[in-house]
Amino acid sequence: MGMNEGLGKFIEEAIMYNPRNVFSIHTSFYNRIITPYDFDGLTFDYNCASEDKYTSFKLDLSNRAEIDTQFEMIAYGVPETCVKKGKLDFTFHLVGKCQSCNDYHVDFLINVFTVDSIPKEWVNIHASIYRSDKDPKLSVPISIQKVGVNPEPKVDFNKIAMKFFDRESGNWYHKGLNAIANNYGIGSLAYFRRIIEKELMHIIKEIKELPDSHGLEIQILLDEHDKHSSVSTIYENIYQHLPKSLKSLGKNPIKLLYNQTSEALHSMTEQEAMEKSKIILQLLEFVIIKINEEKSDIKDLKEAIKGLGN
């Protein structure tokens, strides 16, 4: 992947505060720092809110004169203004303009940084020292990340799931989706766990009313749960009484959801929590959509039967 294409994909796909290593984009620029000029004029696909579609955008430097002043000596080394406490660390502003409507635009703040200190030789001397890939001592990984996007990325929520929840759970659902969009794995997982803890019995009661489920047997399990909730086996024993649509996974979706409430959040990394959050979200929406589909089928059939008369 070329430098331009790689950076364009970064603007399209990267979520907030999710660092991307420059060298995974273009390895031939091994010790070359990324500057605002690398983004200038790049095209990428993004959502245009004015036209409500994904279309081509073009990047422009918002404060070109200031950037020119800061980076005019880039051929002679990394500007001192880009170095903090011995590490590369600077942020700049880009504007992406829709090429279809020529009006809608998105502002991006991009941070370029290194985790490790950079060699002093990089600063304010000839670029050949840090552009060379022959000296392993100069191999300091350089990363980029989005630290600001305005307007914030649009969060798409499932309307069926939102309608299923009450106001409190709907708020948690929306906040969980926002947390995923902004790369907060532990935060998103915390919201989805709250939803499961509160809504799982509601889900079971809705399943009980479906025609293809074993309603009487599920009610017995619910009664037992009400009497002895601390030692309840409803989550394990409900599978055989579920409708076929919820057995299609080959595993017990109710037990899978319940099990997600037990693992301690502090034992996970952000990435681990993010991966778990996405799976829980997918499973939760799957169960709710299947419940809604079966209820809708019954409603449609009842309406059709009315047309038959007596």
C-alpha positions as CSV (number, residue, x, y, z in Angstrom):
1,M,0.0,0.0,0.0
2,G,1.4,3.4,-1.0
3,M,1.8,6.3,1.4
4,N,-1.1,8.3,0.0
5,E,-3.5,5.3,0.0
6,G,-2.5,4.3,3.5
7,L,-3.0,7.7,5.0
8,G,-6.4,8.0,3.2
9,K,-7.5,4.7,4.7
10,F,-6.3,6.0,8.1
11,I,-8.6,9.0,7.8
12,E,-11.5,6.8,6.6
13,E,-11.2,4.0,9.1
14,A,-9.2,4.9,12.2
15,I,-11.2,5.6,15.4
16,M,-10.3,8.1,18.0
17,Y,-7.2,7.5,20.1
18,N,-6.4,4.3,18.2
19,P,-2.7,4.7,17.3
20,R,-1.5,3.4,13.9
21,N,2.1,2.7,13.2
22,V,3.3,4.7,10.2
23,F,5.6,2.0,9.1
24,S,2.8,-0.4,8.6
25,I,1.4,2.0,6.1
26,H,4.7,2.4,4.1
27,T,7.8,0.6,5.2
28,S,10.1,2.3,2.8
29,F,9.8,5.6,4.8
30,Y,11.4,3.8,7.7
31,N,12.8,6.8,9.6
32,R,10.8,9.6,7.9
33,I,8.4,11.6,10.1
34,I,4.8,12.2,8.9
35,T,4.1,15.9,8.4
36,P,0.8,17.7,7.5
37,Y,2.0,17.9,3.9
38,D,1.6,14.2,3.6
39,F,-2.2,14.6,4.0
40,D,-2.6,17.7,1.9
41,G,-4.8,17.0,-1.1
42,L,-5.5,13.4,-0.2
43,T,-8.9,12.0,-1.2
44,F,-10.9,9.5,1.0
45,D,-14.4,8.2,1.3
46,Y,-16.5,9.5,4.2
47,N,-20.1,10.1,5.2
48,C,-21.6,13.4,3.9
49,A,-24.4,14.4,6.3
50,S,-25.8,16.9,3.8
51,E,-26.3,14.2,1.2
52,D,-26.7,11.3,3.6
53,K,-24.3,9.1,1.7
54,Y,-20.6,8.0,1.6
55,T,-18.8,9.9,-1.1
56,S,-15.3,11.3,-1.9
57,F,-13.7,14.0,0.4
58,K,-10.5,15.9,-0.1
59,L,-8.2,17.0,2.6
60,D,-6.8,20.5,3.0
61,L,-4.5,22.2,5.5
62,S,-6.6,24.6,7.6
63,N,-3.7,26.9,8.7
64,R,-1.3,26.6,5.8
65,A,0.8,29.7,6.7
66,E,1.4,28.5,10.2
67,I,2.3,25.0,9.1
68,D,4.7,26.4,6.4
69,T,6.4,28.5,9.1
70,Q,6.7,25.4,11.4
71,F,7.9,23.0,8.8
72,E,9.8,25.2,6.4
73,M,13.1,23.7,7.6
74,I,11.9,20.1,7.6
75,A,14.7,19.2,5.1
76,Y,17.2,20.1,7.9
77,G,15.7,17.9,10.6
78,V,12.7,17.6,12.9
79,P,11.6,21.1,14.1
80,E,12.2,21.6,17.8
81,T,8.5,22.6,18.1
82,C,7.6,19.0,17.2
83,V,9.6,17.5,20.1
84,K,8.3,17.3,23.7
85,K,10.5,15.8,26.5
86,G,12.7,14.2,23.9
87,K,9.9,12.5,22.1
88,L,8.2,13.3,18.8
89,D,4.8,14.8,19.6
90,F,2.8,17.4,17.6
91,T,-0.8,17.9,16.5
92,F,-2.2,19.6,13.4
93,H,-5.6,20.4,12.0
94,L,-7.0,19.1,8.7
95,V,-10.2,19.9,6.9
96,G,-11.9,17.3,4.7
97,K,-14.4,18.7,2.2
98,C,-17.1,16.8,0.4
99,Q,-16.3,16.7,-3.3
100,S,-20.0,16.1,-4.2
101,C,-21.9,18.9,-2.5
102,N,-18.7,21.1,-2.2
103,D,-20.1,22.4,1.1
104,Y,-20.1,19.8,3.9
105,H,-16.8,19.4,5.7
106,V,-15.2,17.5,8.6
107,D,-12.4,18.7,10.9
108,F,-9.7,16.3,12.0
109,L,-7.0,16.8,14.7
110,I,-4.1,14.5,13.9
111,N,-1.4,13.7,16.5
112,V,2.0,12.3,15.4
113,F,4.1,10.8,18.2
114,T,6.7,8.3,19.4
115,V,6.6,6.3,22.5
116,D,10.3,6.3,22.8
117,S,12.7,9.2,22.7
118,I,14.1,10.2,19.4
119,P,17.8,10.6,18.7
120,K,19.0,14.1,19.3
121,E,20.6,14.0,15.8
122,W,17.1,14.0,14.4
123,V,16.4,17.6,15.6
124,N,17.3,20.5,13.3
125,I,19.9,18.8,11.1
126,H,19.9,17.3,7.7
127,A,17.1,14.9,6.9
128,S,19.3,12.2,5.5
129,I,20.1,11.1,9.1
130,Y,16.5,10.2,10.0
131,R,15.5,9.1,6.5
132,S,18.1,6.4,6.3
133,D,17.0,2.9,7.1
134,K,20.6,1.6,7.4
135,D,21.3,2.5,11.0
136,P,19.1,0.4,13.4
137,K,19.8,2.9,16.2
138,L,17.6,5.4,14.4
139,S,14.7,2.9,14.1
140,V,12.2,4.6,16.4
141,P,8.6,3.7,15.5
142,I,6.4,6.7,14.7
143,S,2.7,6.6,15.2
144,I,-0.3,8.7,14.2
145,Q,-3.8,8.9,15.8
146,K,-6.9,11.0,15.5
147,V,-7.5,13.1,18.7
148,G,-10.4,15.1,17.4
149,V,-13.2,14.8,14.9
150,N,-16.0,17.4,14.3
151,P,-18.8,16.5,13.7
152,E,-18.3,13.3,15.7
153,P,-18.7,10.1,13.8
154,K,-22.4,9.1,13.3
155,V,-23.4,6.2,15.6
156,D,-25.7,3.8,13.9
157,F,-28.0,2.0,16.3
158,N,-30.5,-0.8,15.7
159,K,-34.0,0.7,15.8
160,I,-35.5,-2.6,16.8
161,A,-33.2,-3.0,19.8
162,M,-33.7,0.7,20.8
163,K,-37.5,0.2,20.7
164,F,-37.2,-3.0,22.9
165,F,-35.4,-1.2,25.7
166,D,-36.9,1.3,28.1
167,R,-35.4,4.8,28.4
168,E,-32.6,3.9,30.8
169,S,-31.4,0.8,28.9
170,G,-31.8,2.7,25.6
171,N,-29.5,5.4,27.0
172,W,-26.9,2.7,28.1
173,Y,-27.2,1.2,24.6
174,H,-26.5,4.5,22.9
175,K,-23.6,5.3,25.3
176,G,-22.1,1.8,24.7
177,L,-22.2,2.4,20.9
178,N,-20.6,5.8,21.3
179,A,-17.9,4.2,23.5
180,I,-17.1,1.6,20.8
181,A,-17.0,4.4,18.1
182,N,-14.4,6.2,20.3
183,N,-12.4,3.1,21.1
184,Y,-13.3,2.9,24.8
185,G,-13.5,-0.9,25.2
186,I,-13.9,-1.1,29.0
187,G,-16.5,1.7,28.9
188,S,-18.6,0.1,26.2
189,L,-18.4,-3.3,28.0
190,A,-19.6,-1.7,31.2
191,Y,-22.7,-0.3,29.5
192,F,-23.6,-3.6,27.8
193,R,-23.2,-5.5,31.0
194,R,-25.6,-3.2,32.7
195,I,-28.1,-3.8,29.9
196,I,-27.8,-7.6,30.3
197,E,-28.1,-7.5,34.1
198,K,-31.3,-5.4,33.8
199,E,-32.9,-6.8,30.6
200,L,-32.1,-10.5,30.6
201,M,-35.2,-11.4,32.5
202,H,-37.3,-9.1,30.3
203,I,-35.9,-11.0,27.3
204,I,-36.8,-14.4,28.8
205,K,-40.3,-13.2,29.5
206,E,-40.7,-12.0,25.9
207,I,-39.4,-15.3,24.6
208,K,-41.9,-17.2,26.8
209,E,-44.7,-15.5,24.8
210,L,-43.5,-16.7,21.4
211,P,-45.6,-19.4,19.8
212,D,-42.6,-21.7,19.0
213,S,-41.2,-21.6,22.6
214,H,-42.3,-23.8,25.5
215,G,-44.1,-21.1,27.4
216,L,-45.3,-23.3,30.4
217,E,-41.9,-24.7,31.0
218,I,-40.2,-21.3,30.8
219,Q,-42.8,-20.0,33.3
220,I,-41.8,-22.8,35.7
221,L,-38.2,-21.7,35.4
222,L,-39.2,-18.1,36.0
223,D,-41.1,-19.0,39.2
224,E,-38.1,-21.0,40.5
225,H,-35.9,-18.1,39.7
226,D,-38.1,-15.7,41.7
227,K,-37.9,-18.0,44.7
228,H,-34.2,-18.8,44.6
229,S,-32.5,-16.2,42.3
230,S,-29.1,-16.7,43.9
231,V,-28.9,-20.3,42.9
232,S,-31.1,-20.1,39.8
233,T,-30.4,-22.5,36.9
234,I,-32.8,-20.7,34.4
235,Y,-30.0,-19.6,32.2
236,E,-28.6,-23.2,31.7
237,N,-32.0,-24.9,31.5
238,I,-33.9,-22.6,29.2
239,Y,-32.1,-23.7,26.0
240,Q,-34.4,-26.7,25.3
241,H,-37.4,-24.5,25.6
242,L,-36.3,-21.8,23.2
243,P,-37.9,-21.4,19.7
244,K,-35.9,-22.8,16.8
245,S,-34.9,-19.3,15.7
246,L,-32.9,-18.8,18.9
247,K,-31.4,-22.3,18.7
248,S,-30.0,-21.6,15.3
249,L,-26.6,-20.5,16.8
250,G,-26.1,-24.1,18.1
251,K,-25.4,-22.6,21.5
252,N,-27.5,-21.2,24.3
253,P,-27.7,-17.4,23.7
254,I,-29.2,-16.7,27.1
255,K,-26.4,-18.4,28.9
256,L,-23.8,-16.7,26.7
257,L,-25.2,-13.3,27.6
258,Y,-25.5,-14.1,31.3
259,N,-21.9,-15.4,31.5
260,Q,-20.6,-12.0,30.2
261,T,-21.7,-10.3,33.5
262,S,-19.2,-12.3,35.7
263,E,-15.7,-11.5,34.5
264,A,-14.0,-8.6,36.3
265,L,-13.5,-5.6,34.1
266,H,-10.2,-4.6,35.7
267,S,-8.7,-7.9,34.5
268,M,-9.1,-6.9,30.8
269,T,-7.1,-4.7,28.5
270,E,-9.0,-2.1,26.5
271,Q,-8.5,-4.2,23.3
272,E,-9.9,-7.3,25.1
273,A,-12.9,-5.4,26.4
274,M,-13.5,-3.9,22.9
275,E,-13.5,-7.3,21.3
276,K,-15.9,-8.7,23.9
277,S,-18.1,-5.7,23.6
278,K,-18.6,-6.1,19.9
279,I,-19.5,-9.8,20.3
280,I,-22.0,-9.0,23.1
281,L,-23.6,-6.3,21.0
282,Q,-23.9,-8.6,18.1
283,L,-25.4,-11.4,20.2
284,L,-27.8,-9.0,22.1
285,E,-29.1,-7.5,18.9
286,F,-29.5,-11.0,17.4
287,V,-31.7,-12.2,20.2
288,I,-33.9,-9.1,20.2
289,I,-34.3,-9.1,16.4
290,K,-35.3,-12.8,16.5
291,I,-37.9,-12.0,19.2
292,N,-39.2,-9.1,17.1
293,E,-39.4,-11.1,13.9
294,E,-41.5,-13.9,15.5
295,K,-43.8,-11.4,17.1
296,S,-44.2,-9.6,13.8
297,D,-45.0,-12.8,12.0
298,I,-47.8,-13.6,14.4
299,K,-49.2,-10.1,14.2
300,D,-49.2,-10.3,10.3
301,L,-50.8,-13.7,10.4
302,K,-53.6,-12.5,12.8
303,E,-54.3,-9.6,10.4
304,A,-54.4,-12.0,7.5
305,I,-56.8,-14.3,9.3
306,K,-59.2,-11.4,9.9
307,G,-59.7,-11.2,6.1
308,L,-61.0,-14.8,6.1
309,G,-64.1,-13.8,8.1
310,N,-65.9,-16.3,10.2
